[in-house]
């Protein structure tokens, strides 16, 4: 039976976690708030009249866009206020970003600290058994409350048409509620798994599953969609009827998962999990005796999981393409609205592949960043004590990351094409679909080059590569709306990728990106071979 002793020292540990995470938290909150407020303030200029808003409404209200950003409001509601356009295009996107922030925050503050041995030091002090988890959840609650308050107040202060106080606060509150759901889910998974990698993998898998369930449900079965927390987020009808029930359901779900996490944390042993790790082989294979084989063995579960997720993700959108063509066939206005020089489906495929390629860049970067984790845990000495050079070790991780990037992009193309063959009278062309996917390899390799460079010269800030990836996502998703200067847009290497199949191939951009990736990668290798092992 739980008693007060389980929570002894919670205040001190909470202060410790805030001191550890304050810069990341400030960066997330400030960056996120600035982007959202800048976006809503730009909408009156982007959609200045009724015709522009009607065009947007008809563009968003189609099966593919509903699968990507959620069900649209009625067309008449689009014309009533600029904020309905803003909510339709940004609410789900921001909810996913907030979910990612909470997964990273709780994953780092629970299982990762336990795996690193920090929790063992804390437990040697006069603290309770549930103190550390309680402190981590207090941090998460505080961060999400701050986000909801700052974002809601900020939207109201912008004084953009339609940003009344209740609607603005609901916009912030539902994002905070969504964040708490995934914070609680991550805390729960931290009790089930034995490693931080397992915690992150299962938590992100649940996030992606929630997105897919919502996407399929919004297009074909709205009852199915209600089983996803992300579906609750987009059903607030914010800036129109302002339905608060999704906020209360999110909070209730967060409480349930939190209580389950506390219970499991109270009954399990330190360092243990309820999902046991599979025992390894008694004798290492020939591949495992190589540096490449070791890197693969350490990352294979994560890599295979991402491969399955991306393939299902791409097939899910591929199955919607037939509905997309049917929809546009019944709306002649859309033929005039979009570029008549290219197929409408191809234009949406170009947007879809761009977004999915940004997602597929995550596993290659994670694979390469694993070497930094080996350094942090002081395990690279096991390699360097033998006839293994730094160049060889880093090269093995890079080679595996490149291989992963090729596999991920290939699965995106194959998933879209294979689904189209099942549902479309004239399915996507296999060659063009694969080109549309593989053309993003140049940008992903630039991202890997940046990662090698940071690991080679400034390993302590190598995590900035994730911020750069998020920046690229923002530019692709909101760049046109924010009307940013070309210089700002071009800071993202993904902006230089030809938008196939709708656009023309620009082989010069591809060569320049691959050349740049090679140069910064070589520089990173030189820095890695000369710097101190622990940075």
N, C-alpha and C positions, 0 to 999 in steps of 0.2 A: 504494500500500500504506500502511495506517494505521501511524502511529508515535506515540511519546509526545508529540511536539510538537503533535499535534492537540488535546491536552487540557491544555496549559499554562495555568496560572492558574485552573483549575476551582474550587479552594477559595475564592479571593477572589470569584469571580462567584457562587458558591453563597451566600456570606454576603450579598452584595449583593441577591440575589433574596429571601432570607429577610427582610432588612430592609425590602424593598419590600412584601412580602406578609404579614408576620407578623400584622398586625391582622385581615386577612380570614381567614387560616388559623385563628387563635385563635377568632374569632367562629363560623366553621363548626364547628370541633371541639367547642367548649363548648356551643353551642346544640344541635347534633345529639345529643351525648351526654346532655345533660340531658333532652331530649325522650324519647329512647329509654328511659332509666332510669326516668323518671317514668311512662312508659306501662306498662312491665312491672310496676312496683310497684302500679299501679292495677288490674291484671287480677284478682287474688284478690277484690277487692270487686265488680268488674263481673260476674264469673262465679263466684259463691260456692259453687255446688252442681252436682251432676251434671246436673240438668235444664237449668240455664242453659248448661252446656257442650255438652250434646247439641243444644240449640236453635241455638247458634252453629255447631256442626259441620254441621248440616243446611242452615243458611243459606249457609255458605261452599262446600259441596260441590254446586254447580250450575254449568252451563256458563258463565253470564255471570261469576260470581265467579271461576271458574277462569281465564277469559280476563283478568280484571282483576288478580288477585293470585297466580295460579299454582295448580297442582294441590294439592288438599287431602290431609291425612293420612287414614288410615282412621278411622272414627268412634270405634272403641274406643280409639285412641291419643289422641283429644281428651280422653277421660274420665280418662286416666292422669295428666296433668300440665297445669298451667295454662300452662306455657311453650310447649306445642305450639300453643295458640290464639294466643299472642303471635307466634310465628314465622310461622304461616300468614298472619296479617293484616298484619304489618309488614315481613317480610324483603324482598319485592320492592319495596315502596314505598321503603324505606331504600336499597336498592341503586340505584334510579333517582336518588335525591337525591345519593348519593355519586358516581355517574357524572357528573352535572351539575357538581358541585364540581370534579372533575378536568378536565373539558372546559374550564371557565372558567379554571382555574389554569394549565393548559398552554397554552391558546390565548393567554392574556395574556402568558405568559413566553416565547413563541416568536415566532409570526408577527406578533402585535400589536406587540411591541417592535421587531421588524425593520421593520415597515411605518412605525412612528413615527420611524425613523432612529436609535434607541438602539443597535441592534446594530452600526451603522456606527462609532459612537464607540468601542464596546467593541473592535471589530476593529482599531482604530487603535492599541490598546495591545498589549503583548507577551502575547497570549493565543492559544490554539490555535483551529483552524477549528471544532472540535466542542465547544469549551469551553461556550458558552452553552447549547446543547441538553443537554449532559451535566449542567450545573448545574440546569437546569429539571427534568430527570428525577430528579436526586437529591432535589430539593425534593419532588417528587410521591411518591417512594418513602418518604421520611421522614414525610410527612403521612399516608400510608395505613398505614404501620407504627404510627404513634402512634394513629391511629384504631382499628386492630385491637386494640392492646394496652389502650388506655384503655377501650374499649367492652367487650371481653372481660372484663377485670378488674372493671369496674363491674357487669356483669351478675352475676358470681359473688358479689360483695360484697353485692348486694341480698338474697341468701339467699331469694329467692322459690322456691317449690316447683319442683323440676326443673332449677334453674340450677346444675348441677354444673360443675366446672372445665373439662372437655374441651368440653362443649356451649357454654359461654359463650365460650371462646376460638375455637371454630369459627364461631360467629355473627359475631364481630369479624373473623376471618381471611377469611371468604368475602366480606365487604363490602370489606375492604381489597384483596383480589384483584380484585374487580369494578372497583374504582376504578382500579387499575393498568392493567387492560385498556383502559379508556377514556382514561386518560392517554396510553398508548402509541399508541392509535388517533388521538388528537388530534395528537400529535407527528408521526405519519406523514402525516396530512392537511395539516399545516403545511408539509410539504415539497412536496406536490403542488400546492397552491393558491398564488396570488400575493398574496392579501389575507387579513387577519384575519377579515373577514366570510365569505369562502369557507371558511376553516378551521372556523369555528364552525358554519356552515350544514351542511357535509358531516358534521361530527362529530355534531351533533344529529340529522341525518338517519339516521346509522348507529344511534344510540341508539334512535330511534323505530322504525326497521326491526327492530332486535333485539327490541323489545317486541312488535311486531306478529307477527313470526315465532313468538315464544314463545306469544303468545295463541292464534293459529290452531293451532299444534302441540299445545298443551295440551288443546285441545278436540277436535281431529280426528285429529292424527297426531303421536305423541310422538317419532317419529324426526326429523321436521321441526323440532320444538322444540329438539332438541339442537344445532342450528346457531346458536343464540342464546346469547351469554354470560349474559344474564339468566336463561335457563333453567337453566344450571349452578348459579346462585345458589340457586334454590328447590329444587334436587334434592340438597341436602346431608342432608336428613332430620335437621336439627339438633334436638337435645333428645330424639331417639329412637335411631336407629342411628349417627348422627354420621359420615356419609360424607365423607371429606376429598378425594376425587378432584376435585370441582369447584374446590377451591382450587389444586391442582397444575395442572389444565388452564388455569385463569385465568392463573397465573404464567407458564406456558409460552407462552400466547398473547401476553401482555404482552411477553415477551422477544423473540418473533419480530417483532412490530410495532416494537419499540424498535430492534432491529438494522436493520430495513429503513429506519427513519427516520434512523438515523445514517449509513447508506450513502448515502441520497439527499441528506442534508445535506452530505456530504463532496464530492459530485460536482457540485452545482448552484451557480450564481452567487448572490451576495447580492442579495436582492430578487426573484429569479426563482422560478418554480414549474414543475412538469412538466405542469400543466393550463393552457395559455395562455388569457389572457382574449380574448374575442371583440372584434375591432376595432370601434370605434364608427363612426357615420355621418360622412361628410365635412361635412355641413351639418345643423345642428340643426333639429328640427321646430318647429312653432309652439308645441306644448305644452311642449317642453323649454325654451323661452325664458321660461316663467313659473316662479315659485317653486314652485308646486304640481307642475308638470311635472318640475322638477329633482329634487324630493323623491321623486317616483314613479320617475324614472329610476334614482336611486341605490339605491332599496329594492326594485325590482320583482322581481329574482331571489329575494330573501329572501321577499317577500310571496307570490309564486306558489308557491314551494316549500312554504311553510307551508299554503297553501290545498290543495294536492294531498295533503299529509300528513294534514291534519285530515279531509279528505273520505274518504280511504282508512281512516283510523282509525275514523270513525263508521260507515262501511259494514261494517267488520269486526265491530264489535259488533252491528250491525243483523242480520247473518246468523246470529247466535247466538240471537236472540230466539225463534225457533221451537223450538230445543232447550230453551230455558228454560221455555216453556209446557209442553212434553212432560214435562220433568222434574218440575215441580210438580204436573202432573196425576196423577203416580204417587205423590206424597207428600202424602196428605191432612193430615198433621200440620202442614205448612207453611201451609195455609189458616188454621189456628187460630193459628199463631205470629204471622203478619203481620196487618196491619190488614184486617179483613174489609170495611171500608167502601170500599176501593179495589182495583182490579185489581193483582195481584201484579206483573205486567209493568210497570205504570205506576210502581210504587214503585221498581223497579230502574232504570227509565228516568230518574226524577228524580235518583237518585244518580249515574247515569252522565253525564247532561247537566251536573250540577254540577261533576264532576271535569274533564270535557272543556272546560267553559267557562273553568275556571282555566287550563288549558293554552292555550286559544285567546286568552287575555289577553296572552300573551307577545309575539306579533308586533305588535299595536298599540302596546304599550309600547316595543318595539324601534324601531318606526318613529318614534315621537315622540322617543326618546332620541337618534336620529341627529343632531338639531340640536346636541346637546351635543358630539358627536364632531366636528362641523364647527367648533365653537368651539375645541375642544382642538387641532385641527390648523391653527387660525388661517386658516380659509378663509371665514368669514362676512364678513370685510372686503371680499371680492369682491362681495358683495351690497350692503353698506352704502355702497360707493363709488359706487353708482348710485342711482336713484330708488326704492329699496326700503326700507320701514320695518321696524323690528324686529317690530312687531305683525303685519305682513303675512307675514314670513318664518315666525315661530312659528305663525301661524294656518294657513299652508299645511301644515306638518308635522302640526298637530293635526287639520286636516280630513282629511288622508290617513289618520291613525291611526283616526279615527272611521269612515271608509269601510272600512278594513280590518277593524275590529271587527264591523261589520254583515255583511261578506262571510264572515268566519270563523264567526260564529254561524249564519248562513244555511246554510252548508255542513254544519255539524253536524246541523241538523234535516233537511236534504235527504238526507244520507247515511244517517241512521237510518231515515227513512221509505222511501226507495227500496229499501234492503235488505230491509225488512220486507215490502214488496209482493211480493218475489221468493220469500220463504220461509214466510210466515205465511198461514194460511187467512183470518184476519181481521187484515189489516195495520194498522199504526198510523194513527190519524187525522192527515192532513196538517196541518190547521189547529192541532190541539192540540200536535203535535210541534214545529211552528215556534214556537208561543207559548212552549213549554217552553225553547226555545233562546234566543229573542230577549229573554225576560224578564231574562236575565243581562246584557244590554247596559247597564242602569242601573248595575250594580256595576262593570263594566269601564270605563264613562265616569267613575265616581268615581276609579278607579285612574288614568285618564289625567289627571283634574283634579289629583290629588296630584302626578303627574309634572310637570305644567306649573308647579305651585306651587313645587316643589323647584328646577326649572330656573330659575324666575324670581327666587327669593330666595337659595337655598343650593345652587348648582349642583354644588359639590364633593361633596355627599352625596346627589346625586340617585339614585345607585345603590341607596339604601335602599329604593326602590320594589320592588326584586326581593325583598328580605327580607320586605316586607309581603305580597307575592304568595305566597311560601313559607309565611308565617304563615297566610294564608287557606287554603292547601291543607291544612296541619296541622289547622286547626280543622274543616274539612269532613270530613277523613278520620279524625281521631283525637279530635275534640272530645268526643263522647259517651263514649268509653272513658276519657279522662283526667278526665271529670267536672269540668271547669273551671267556675268561677263564670260567671254570665251576662255579667257585665261584661267578662271576658276574651274570651269567645266573640264578643260584640257589637263588639269592636274590629275584627273583620273585616267589611267591608261586604258580603261574599258571604253572610253569615249572615242578612241581611235580605231576600234574594231569595225569593219564593214558590216552593215546591217543586212546580212543575207537572211532569206532569199529575196526580200523586197528590194534591197539596194544593189549597187554594183560592187564587185570585188575590187579592192585597192591593194594590190600585191606589195606596193612600196611601203605602205603603213605596216604591213605584216613583217617585212624584212627589217624595217627600222626597229620595231618592237623586239623582235628576236635578237637583233644585234645588240640593242640596249640591255636586254636581259642577260646576254652572254658577258658583256663588259662588267656589269655590276656584280654578276656572280663570280667572275674571276677575281675581282677586287675583294669580294667577301672571303674567298678561299685564302687569298694572301693574308688578309687580316687575321683569319682564324688560325693559320699556322704560326703566326708570330705572337699573338697575345697570350696572356696568362690563361690557364685552363679554366679558372673560375671567374674570368672576366675582370 
